[in-house]
Amino acid sequence: MKELDTIRVLIVDDDEDDFFLTSDYLNDIRGKNFAIDWAKNFDDAVEKVTSCEYDICFFDFLLGAKTGLDLLKKAIQEGCQSPIILLTGKGDHKIDMEAMRLGAVDYLIKSELDSEKLERCIRYSLERADTLKTLRESEQQYRTIFNHVRQGIIVTQPKDGSFIYYNPATLEMLGYDAEEFNQISTAKIFEKPDVWHLFNEKLEENGNIDKFEAIFLTKKGERKICLIDAQKQKNSEGKESFLSIIHDVTAQRKAEREAMMLEKMAATGRLVRTLAHEVRNPLTNIHLSVEQLESDLKTEDEDAQLFLGIIRRNSQRISDLITELLNNSKPSELAFSKISIHQVLDATLEQAIDRINLKNITLEKQYGDDVSLNLDVNKIKIAFLNIIINAVEAMEEGQGKLIIRNHIANNYCYVSIKDNGTGISPENMSRLFEPYFTAKNNGIGLGLAATLNIIQSHKATVDVNSELGKGTEFIVTFALS
């Protein structure tokens, strides 16, 4: 401990003789220089204590109508950080324990006081005050760091997941205010309860976890892909807690998916153009040969005419497929105009309403704030309609529920199309937008490929969340200019 040149002392005692006696004991301590101040009643003491000018304070227990415990509570409430010692005329274990609980550093009996006891008490109290001050400064530094990092940081109870601490980045990430967040636990922000249980079990067993992947749900129900670094820790009383650092990798994963999808579409386009060139050359020769044969053969040769007709029709079918494939592999040419997103969704639903009604599907519209977007109306309706038709076809007749919603957040407009149908398997999810890939018996696999082409042409993105047996959600995101 750094030796103080002058130790500033406040003595609160309504008995003047006791004040002088305590002062004499202090002045008899060798090697110390004291500046002693006196408060003779409770109100005078409150004014002096709140000035925070003292290195150490002595409170008498009896202060007229109030007690030293009342003054101790008031001092702590007013932010007094000086070590406080309670003085009393006789020992009382209950008062001693209560004083320690409220924040006093020591409890002394006046009749047992002498200079030696006071010196030990002051030395111990000032050393402890220095230690506490260092700890408070360290805590404040760490809190400042935690409050300014962009990752979410939470400290939770192991058993129920209730929050002990969280930083502002956690609230911002999940869209809660502090009062709302205090009412929930980590179990509520995990999308799947079994993942939360698995996280707790692994952390309890291993003591730490690196890059545990989980889906968190925001207040608005949006999904956040997160990686969690967590550690089990114990405080000085042996109580366990879980410290977790949460990295939101949603944007990173989304960018990776978009880059992969763009590369996949580009590779598909290159392959299609190569195949089209290689197929059309021999196909042209087939067309010319058929025309020559038709002119050389006699018209009464019915069998020959039949087979030539089959060749001609199937050649044309191959030519049409190549044209269709080429059209779906190149960017759409768009005619943009400003239009309300609610108007577009209503117009799309009007085109799909017969299919919805025929399967007796419940339609629920949850529109948020409206906004005008720069869209090719006809093309974007085709994109939305393809998604809606797929949703309708995935649901059981009479049991389906289709939810169309939109909302505005962070300078983006989100459109969600959600069903409670069969869902999409993980194997099929990776191939969802590939041309000519389909899980339908009678499909040709161009609907979603065209949908992706249209959405990307609008500089928008599409995310798909699906679970087998529970349904699928398509989320189309438009940037607001």
C-alpha positions in Angstrom: 0.0 0.0 0.0 1.3 3.5 -0.8 1.8 5.5 2.4 -0.5 8.5 2.6 1.1 11.8 3.8 -2.1 12.8 5.6 -5.0 10.4 6.3 -8.3 12.2 6.2 -10.6 10.9 8.9 -14.3 11.5 9.6 -15.6 10.6 13.0 -19.4 10.6 13.4 -20.4 10.6 17.1 -23.0 12.6 19.0 -20.9 12.4 22.2 -18.1 15.0 22.2 -16.1 13.2 24.9 -16.1 10.0 22.8 -15.0 12.0 19.7 -12.0 13.5 21.7 -11.1 10.1 23.1 -11.0 8.5 19.6 -9.1 11.4 18.3 -6.4 11.0 21.0 -6.0 7.3 20.1 -5.5 8.3 16.5 -3.0 11.0 17.3 -1.0 8.5 19.4 -0.4 6.3 16.4 3.3 6.7 15.3 4.3 7.2 11.7 0.9 8.5 10.7 -0.5 12.0 10.2 -4.2 12.4 10.6 -6.6 15.2 9.5 -9.6 14.6 11.7 -13.1 16.0 11.1 -16.1 15.6 13.3 -19.9 15.2 12.5 -22.0 15.5 15.6 -25.3 14.3 14.2 -26.9 12.3 11.3 -27.7 15.2 9.0 -24.3 16.8 9.4 -22.7 13.3 8.7 -24.7 12.8 5.5 -23.5 16.2 4.1 -19.9 15.4 4.9 -20.0 11.7 3.7 -21.4 12.6 0.3 -18.6 15.1 -0.3 -16.3 12.0 -0.7 -13.3 13.9 0.9 -12.3 11.3 3.4 -9.9 8.3 3.3 -11.7 6.5 6.2 -14.9 7.0 8.3 -15.9 6.0 11.8 -19.6 5.8 12.5 -21.0 5.6 16.1 -23.9 3.2 16.3 -26.2 5.5 18.3 -26.9 8.8 16.6 -30.1 10.0 18.3 -33.2 8.8 16.5 -31.2 7.1 13.8 -28.3 4.6 13.9 -24.9 4.1 12.4 -26.5 1.4 10.2 -28.9 3.9 8.8 -26.0 6.2 8.0 -24.0 3.3 6.5 -26.9 2.6 4.1 -27.2 6.2 3.2 -23.5 6.6 2.6 -23.4 3.5 0.3 -26.5 4.7 -1.5 -24.8 8.1 -2.1 -21.8 6.4 -3.7 -19.3 6.7 -0.8 -16.3 4.5 -1.5 -14.3 5.3 1.7 -13.9 2.4 4.1 -16.4 2.7 6.9 -15.9 1.3 10.5 -18.8 1.0 12.9 -18.2 2.0 16.6 -20.5 0.8 19.4 -20.6 0.9 23.2 -21.0 -2.9 23.6 -20.6 -5.9 21.4 -23.7 -7.3 19.5 -23.2 -10.1 17.0 -26.3 -9.3 15.1 -25.3 -5.7 14.6 -21.8 -6.8 13.7 -23.1 -9.2 10.9 -25.6 -6.6 9.6 -22.8 -3.9 9.4 -20.6 -6.3 7.4 -23.5 -7.2 5.1 -24.2 -3.5 4.4 -20.6 -2.8 3.5 -18.7 -1.8 6.7 -15.1 -3.0 6.7 -14.9 -3.5 10.5 -16.8 -3.3 13.7 -15.1 -2.0 16.9 -16.2 -1.8 20.6 -15.4 1.6 22.1 -14.4 0.2 25.6 -11.8 -2.0 23.9 -10.2 0.7 21.8 -6.6 1.7 22.0 -4.0 3.1 19.6 -2.7 -0.3 18.6 -6.1 -1.6 17.6 -7.0 1.5 15.7 -3.7 1.4 13.8 -4.3 -2.2 12.8 -7.9 -1.5 11.8 -6.9 1.6 9.7 -4.0 -0.2 8.0 -6.2 -3.2 7.1 -9.1 -0.9 6.0 -6.9 1.3 3.8 -5.2 -1.7 2.2 -8.6 -3.3 1.5 -9.8 0.0 0.1 -6.8 0.2 -2.3 -7.5 -3.4 -3.4 -11.2 -2.7 -3.9 -10.4 0.4 -5.8 -8.0 -1.5 -8.1 -10.7 -4.2 -8.6 -13.3 -1.5 -9.4 -11.0 0.1 -11.9 -10.2 -3.2 -13.5 -13.9 -4.1 -13.6 -14.7 -0.7 -15.2 -12.0 -1.2 -17.8 -13.3 -4.6 -18.7 -16.9 -3.4 -18.8 -15.8 -0.5 -21.1 -14.1 -3.1 -23.4 -17.1 -5.4 -23.3 -19.5 -2.6 -23.9 -17.7 -1.4 -27.1 -16.8 -4.8 -28.7 -19.1 -5.7 -31.6 -19.5 -9.3 -30.6 -22.2 -10.2 -28.1 -21.0 -11.1 -24.7 -23.2 -12.8 -22.1 -22.7 -14.4 -18.7 -25.5 -16.8 -17.7 -26.5 -19.2 -14.9 -25.7 -22.8 -15.9 -29.0 -24.4 -14.9 -31.8 -22.1 -16.1 -29.8 -19.9 -18.6 -30.8 -16.7 -16.9 -28.6 -13.7 -17.6 -26.1 -12.4 -15.1 -24.5 -9.9 -17.6 -24.8 -8.9 -21.2 -23.3 -6.2 -23.3 -25.0 -3.6 -25.6 -24.0 -5.5 -28.7 -26.1 -8.5 -27.6 -29.2 -6.3 -27.3 -28.5 -4.7 -30.7 -27.9 -8.1 -32.3 -31.2 -9.6 -31.0 -33.3 -6.5 -31.1 -34.3 -6.3 -27.4 -34.1 -3.5 -24.9 -32.6 -4.2 -21.5 -36.0 -4.5 -19.7 -37.3 -7.1 -22.2 -34.0 -9.0 -22.2 -34.1 -9.4 -18.4 -37.4 -11.3 -18.7 -36.0 -14.1 -20.9 -33.1 -16.6 -20.8 -30.7 -18.1 -23.3 -33.1 -21.0 -23.9 -35.5 -18.5 -25.4 -33.0 -17.0 -27.9 -31.9 -20.4 -29.3 -34.1 -21.5 -32.2 -34.2 -25.1 -31.1 -34.3 -26.1 -27.4 -32.4 -29.3 -28.0 -29.5 -27.3 -29.4 -29.5 -25.2 -26.2 -29.4 -28.4 -24.1 -26.6 -29.8 -26.2 -24.6 -26.5 -25.8 -25.1 -26.7 -22.0 -24.1 -30.4 -21.8 -20.9 -29.9 -23.8 -19.9 -26.8 -21.8 -20.6 -28.5 -18.5 -18.6 -31.6 -19.6 -15.6 -30.0 -21.3 -15.4 -26.6 -19.5 -15.1 -24.7 -22.8 -16.4 -24.8 -26.3 -15.0 -23.2 -29.5 -17.1 -22.1 -32.5 -20.3 -23.9 -31.4 -22.8 -23.1 -34.2 -26.4 -22.3 -33.3 -29.3 -20.3 -34.7 -30.5 -17.5 -32.5 -33.9 -15.8 -32.9 -34.3 -12.1 -32.7 -37.3 -10.4 -31.0 -38.9 -10.2 -34.5 -38.3 -13.9 -35.1 -35.4 -13.4 -37.6 -32.8 -16.1 -37.6 -29.2 -15.2 -36.8 -26.4 -17.8 -37.6 -24.0 -17.5 -34.7 -20.7 -19.1 -33.6 -20.3 -19.3 -29.8 -17.0 -19.4 -27.9 -17.9 -20.3 -24.3 -16.1 -21.1 -21.0 -17.3 -22.3 -17.6 -16.0 -20.2 -14.8 -16.3 -20.0 -11.0 -16.4 -16.9 -8.7 -14.7 -16.6 -5.3 -17.7 -18.3 -3.7 -17.5 -21.3 -6.0 -20.6 -20.4 -7.9 -20.5 -21.5 -11.6 -21.4 -19.3 -14.6 -21.1 -19.6 -18.4 -19.2 -16.8 -20.2 -20.1 -16.8 -23.9 -18.8 -14.7 -26.8 -21.3 -14.7 -29.7 -20.1 -14.0 -33.3 -22.9 -13.2 -35.7 -21.9 -14.8 -39.0 -25.3 -14.4 -40.7 -24.0 -11.8 -43.3 -20.9 -13.8 -43.9 -22.8 -17.1 -44.5 -25.3 -15.3 -46.7 -22.5 -13.7 -48.8 -20.9 -17.2 -49.1 -24.1 -18.7 -50.3 -24.7 -15.9 -52.7 -21.2 -16.2 -54.1 -21.6 -19.9 -54.4 -25.0 -19.5 -56.1 -23.6 -16.9 -58.5 -20.7 -19.1 -59.4 -23.0 -22.1 -59.8 -25.3 -20.1 -62.1 -22.3 -18.8 -64.1 -21.0 -22.3 -64.5 -24.4 -23.5 -65.5 -24.6 -20.7 -68.1 -21.3 -21.6 -69.6 -22.2 -25.3 -69.7 -25.6 -24.5 -71.3 -24.0 -22.2 -74.0 -21.4 -24.9 -74.8 -24.0 -27.6 -75.0 -26.4 -25.5 -77.1 -23.6 -24.8 -79.6 -22.6 -28.5 -79.8 -26.2 -29.8 -80.0 -27.5 -27.2 -82.5 -24.9 -28.0 -85.1 -25.9 -31.7 -85.6 -29.6 -30.7 -85.0 -29.4 -28.4 -88.0 -28.1 -31.3 -90.1 -31.0 -33.4 -88.9 -33.5 -30.8 -89.9 -31.9 -30.4 -93.4 -31.8 -34.2 -93.8 -35.4 -34.6 -92.9 -36.4 -31.9 -95.4 -34.4 -33.6 -98.1 -35.9 -37.0 -97.3 -39.4 -35.6 -97.3 -38.9 -34.1 -100.8 -37.3 -37.3 -102.2 -39.8 -39.8 -100.8 -43.1 -40.4 -102.3 -46.1 -38.9 -100.5 -47.9 -42.2 -100.6 -45.2 -43.8 -98.4 -47.2 -43.4 -95.2 -44.7 -45.2 -92.9 -41.8 -43.1 -94.0 -43.9 -39.9 -93.6 -44.8 -41.1 -90.1 -41.3 -41.6 -89.0 -40.1 -38.4 -90.6 -42.8 -36.5 -88.7 -41.6 -38.1 -85.4 -38.0 -37.0 -86.2 -39.1 -33.5 -87.1 -41.3 -33.0 -84.0 -38.7 -34.3 -81.6 -35.9 -32.3 -83.2 -38.1 -29.2 -82.8 -38.7 -30.1 -79.2 -34.9 -30.4 -78.6 -34.5 -27.0 -80.2 -37.2 -25.5 -78.0 -35.6 -26.9 -74.9 -32.2 -25.4 -75.8 -33.8 -22.0 -76.4 -35.7 -22.3 -73.0 -32.5 -23.3 -71.2 -30.5 -20.4 -72.8 -33.3 -17.9 -71.8 -33.1 -19.1 -68.1 -29.4 -19.0 -67.9 -28.9 -15.3 -68.8 -29.9 -12.2 -66.9 -33.4 -10.9 -67.4 -34.0 -7.6 -69.2 -36.1 -5.6 -66.8 -38.4 -2.6 -67.1 -38.3 -0.9 -63.7 -41.0 1.3 -62.2 -41.8 2.4 -58.6 -44.6 0.4 -57.1 -45.9 -0.4 -53.6 -44.7 -3.8 -52.3 -48.2 -4.4 -50.8 -49.7 -3.8 -54.2 -47.3 -6.3 -55.8 -48.0 -9.0 -53.2 -51.8 -8.5 -53.5 -51.6 -8.8 -57.3 -49.6 -12.0 -57.0 -51.9 -13.5 -54.5 -54.9 -12.7 -56.8 -53.2 -14.8 -59.5 -52.7 -17.7 -57.1 -56.0 -17.5 -55.2 -57.8 -20.2 -57.2 -55.1 -22.8 -56.4 -55.1 -21.7 -52.7 -58.9 -22.0 -52.5 -59.0 -25.4 -54.3 -56.7 -26.9 -51.7 -58.7 -25.2 -48.9 -55.5 -23.5 -47.6 -55.6 -20.8 -45.0 -54.1 -17.6 -46.2 -52.7 -15.1 -43.7 -51.3 -11.7 -44.6 -49.1 -10.0 -42.1 -48.1 -6.8 -43.8 -45.8 -4.3 -42.1 -45.0 -0.8 -43.3 -45.5 -0.3 -47.0 -42.8 1.0 -49.2 -42.4 1.8 -52.9 -39.6 -0.3 -54.6 -38.0 0.0 -58.0 -39.3 -3.2 -59.6 -40.1 -4.9 -62.9 -43.7 -5.6 -61.8 -44.4 -8.5 -64.2 -41.1 -10.3 -63.6 -41.2 -9.9 -59.8 -44.8 -11.2 -59.8 -43.6 -14.3 -61.7 -40.8 -14.8 -59.0 -43.3 -14.5 -56.1 -45.9 -16.6 -57.9 -43.4 -19.5 -58.5 -42.6 -19.5 -54.7 -46.3 -19.4 -53.7 -47.3 -22.2 -56.1 -44.5 -24.4 -54.8 -45.7 -23.7 -51.2 -49.3 -24.5 -52.2 -48.3 -27.8 -53.8 -46.2 -28.7 -50.7 -49.1 -28.5 -48.3 -51.9 -31.0 -47.5 -55.3 -30.2 -48.7 -57.4 -28.6 -45.9 -54.5 -28.4 -43.5 -52.2 -25.9 -45.2 -51.4 -22.5 -43.9 -49.7 -19.9 -46.1 -48.3 -16.8 -44.4 -47.2 -13.7 -46.5 -45.5 -11.0 -44.5 -43.3 -8.0 -45.1 -41.4 -5.6 -42.8 -38.8 -2.8 -43.0 -35.6 -2.9 -41.0 -32.1 -1.5 -41.3 -32.8 0.0 -44.7 -34.0 -3.2 -46.2 -37.5 -4.5 -47.2 -38.1 -8.2 -46.3 -40.7 -10.3 -48.0 -41.5 -13.7 -46.4 -43.5 -16.5 -47.9 -44.0 -19.3 -45.4 -45.8 -22.6 -45.6 -46.4 -25.6 -43.2 -45.8 -28.2 -45.9 -43.5 -31.1 -46.3 -40.3 -29.1 -46.1 -37.1 -29.6 -48.1 -34.5 -32.2 -47.3 -30.9 -31.0 -46.7 -29.8 -32.8 -49.8 -32.3 -31.0 -52.0 -31.6 -27.6 -50.4 -28.1 -27.4 -51.9 -29.6 -27.9 -55.4 -32.8 -25.9 -54.9 -32.2 -23.3 -57.7 -30.4 -25.5 -60.2 -32.0 -25.5 -63.7 -33.8 -28.8 -64.4 -33.5 -30.0 -60.8 -36.9 -30.9 -59.3 -38.4 -33.2 -56.7 -41.8 -33.1 -58.4 -43.0 -36.0 -60.5 -44.3 -33.7 -63.2 -41.9 -30.8 -62.9 -39.1 -29.7 -65.2 -37.1 -27.7 -62.7 -37.1 -24.3 -64.3 -39.5 -22.4 -61.9 -37.1 -21.6 -59.1 -34.1 -21.2 -61.5 -36.1 -18.4 -63.2 -37.1 -17.0 -59.8 -33.5 -16.7 -58.7 -32.6 -15.1 -62.0 -35.3 -12.5 -61.6 -34.5 -11.8 -57.9 -30.8 -11.4 -58.7 -31.6 -9.1 -61.6 -33.3 -6.8 -59.0 -30.1 -6.9 -57.0 -32.1 -8.6 -54.2 -31.3 -11.8 -52.3 -33.3 -14.9 -51.3 -32.8 -17.1 -48.2 -34.6 -20.4 -47.6 -35.2 -21.9 -44.2 -36.8 -25.3 -44.2 -37.4 -28.3 -42.0 -38.8 -31.6 -43.1 -42.3 -32.2 -42.0 -42.7 -28.6 -40.7 -42.5 -26.3 -43.7 -40.5 -23.9 -45.7 -39.9 -20.1 -45.6 -38.5 -18.0 -48.5 -37.2 -14.6 -47.5 -36.6 -12.1 -50.3 -34.6 -9.1 -49.3 -34.6 -5.8 -51.2 -32.2 -2.9 -50.5 -33.9 0.4 -50.0 -32.3 3.1 -52.1 
